[in-house]
């Protein structure tokens, strides 16, 4: 069988569970919130004073931590799925 056809038949990722779907959507919202907080940093600083940049830093740290958690869980699910798929052959 040609390599390209074999690659088409190989699953690339695990099916998304409800937990992973919720984590992915939360992660996307955090990324959008981070982008919005950076874009609106000056208005945040005017309204909140010195707490504005601290709020942006907190969103940044939260996004980083959640990214590590999400990617770790996604990687484990993908590896488990690929091992099951390989074992079925």
N, C-alpha and C positions, 0 to 999 in steps of 0.2 A: 504494500500500500504506500502511495506517495506520502512524504512527510507532511505536506500541507493538508492532506485529507485526514491524516492521523491527528494533526493539531486541531482541526475543526471538530473532531469527535471527542477530544479531551475536554472535560469541564475545567474552566479556568477559575471558578470560585464556587464556594458553597451556596446553596440556596439561602436566601435571606430570611432569617427567622424574625418573628415579631419583635424580639428584644433587640436584635441587630438593626432592624429597620428603625426602631425608636431611637437607638443610639446614633445612627447615621443622621436622622433628621435633627436630633438635638445638636449634633456636631455642626451641621450645616447652619443652624440658627445661631450657634455661638460664633461661627466664622462671619456671618452677616452682621451680627451685633458688634463684633470687634471692628469690622470695616466701617460700620456706621459711627462707632464711637471715635474712631481715628479721624474720619471725615469731619465730624462735628465737635472736634476737640476744643476749638476756640469758643463756640457757644456754651459748651459744658463748663469750660473754665470761667466764663463770665457768670453763669448761673450758680455753679457750685463752688467757685473759688479754687482753692488748692486741692479740694477733693475731686475735681474733674479728672486731672491726670492720674490720680490714685484709682479712680473708678476704671479708667482705661487699662491701667496696669493690672487690676484685679481681673478684668475680662480677659486680658492677654494670658495671664497665668492660668486661669480657669480653662481657657481654650487649649492651651498646651497640655495641661494635665489630662483633660478629657480626650484629646487626640491620642495620647499615649495609651490610655485605657481602651479606647475604641479600636485602634489599630491592633493592639495586642489580642483583643477578643476576636476580631475579624480574622487575624492571621491564624489563630488556633482553630477556628471554625473551618477555614479553608484547608488547613493541613489535615484535619480530621476527615473532612469530606474527600480529599484526594486519596488519603490512605484507604478509606472504605471503597472508593472507586477502583483503586489498584488491586485491592484484595478480591474484588468481584471477578476479575479477569481470569 
